[in-house]
Amino acid sequence: TTRWLVGGTYDVSVTAIDGKGGLATQTVSVEVDDPLLHWTPRGSALTQSDLMDVTYGGGLFVAVGSGAAIAISPDGVEWTMATVPATPQSDYPGFGSVAYGEGRYVAVGSVFDAQWRRGGMAVSSVDGNVWRRMILPQGMSPLSAVSFGAGRFVAVGAGGKIYYSTDGLSWREGASGVSGDLNRVHFSGGVFVAAGANGRILTSSDGATWVNRTLASSVDDLTGLTWSNGMWYATGYQSTWASADAIQWTRVGPGPLGYAANLLKGVAGCLLRPLDDSALAVSETGSTWAVTPPVDSTSSGFFSAAEGNGTVVLVGRAGRIMQSGGPRLQAPVLVDRAGIKELPSGQVATLAASGDGYTKLELLVDGVVVDEIAGGRGDLHWSPSGFGVHQLVVRGTTAGGEMMQSLPT
């Protein structure tokens, strides 16, 4: 059996020996299909902000980046900008990471205050479209990454700071026991793992109390961290490490082949990271890497990737969004039957909704469920209680519990 990490055309030779000194060789060309070879640009001119991270959850792709930009898409095809609390661009706001868990999205990053002190920033949303600023501990450090697991969000950042929240709204500081910067955090298999400067690795079951698992033989700054195929992987600029339990780590390879060491994702059943020329490096074990052709003709890099609904999305510099494959589920559709854009207060709006493959449809107004119906087709109702501008979304749920939502109306 032969496995190829990268698709393409390969020559396969088979030799037969008859045991009497005779042999015959047959060579055939084999075409290996690969979803990571075929990419389509999405979200053209949506934003010029660098998109630093993307996640998929709750039936939605959410990408976050510099300038406090947040872009959302139900299927990776159609994208729109979300509504984010106003922050002066002179404060240089920016998000570097986003996570989803138990019906809530949380994005974290940094912002400067009036005295030009850089601190942490976090926003939260229940529908991915309307976001609000979170209440953070005074003097919170700039935040570099966030993850969800064990019923809580955990964020890490500068100076070894770790914060956790059970609702994504109010945050408490955990006891990291370290002072070096923490760059990444990830949850899998019942454990949070954080990675950072000078080979620092920490583990925790609850985000509050942490155990130091620092790599004794490494001074490399770890900037990539993920779980893939039953193993933990951490990547620095000079080395790649693997562990089955996040306690004992083994160096399995050199550092990244490209500059974007912070991108290390388990995508499409393999490890994924970008190269300088817009190509992608893929690996099953972190020790050997195969390289795809460039995604496109530009030399701009990518910063993150996410997999969901049968498709893979890459995000990167200047708002670049690329998609591989097509969505398995189509987003449900909300039809404005009652002219709701100018609906008087107190008047009931009847909105037709439909979506193939769903067993339940819900109407969300500003992130709150106001009505639902069984099946994939029917009427949803809502009566605005007062004046204002509202965001309406229809969310579908399949028999298997998979969710997808429309873009806001």
ABEGO torsion letter per residue (X at the ends): XBBBABBEBBBBBBBBBAGAGBBBBBBBBBBBBBAAABBBBBGBGABABBBABBBBBGGBBBBBBBGGBBBBBAAGABBBBBBBBBBBAAAGBBBABBBBBGGBBBBBBBBBBAAGBBBBBBBBBAAGABBBBBBBBBGBBBBABBBBBGGBBBBBBBGGBBBBBAAGABBBBBBAGBABBBABBBBBGGBBBBBBBGGBBBBBAAGABBBBABBAABABBBABBBBBGGBBBBBBAABBBBBAAGABBBBABBBBABABAABBBBBGGBBBBBBAAGBBBBBAAGABBBBBBBABABABBBABBBBBGGBBBBBBBGGBBBBBEBBABBBBBBBBAAGAAABBBGBBBBBBBBBBGBABBBBBBGGBBABBBBEABEBBBBBBABBEBBBBBBBBBBAAGBBBBBBBX
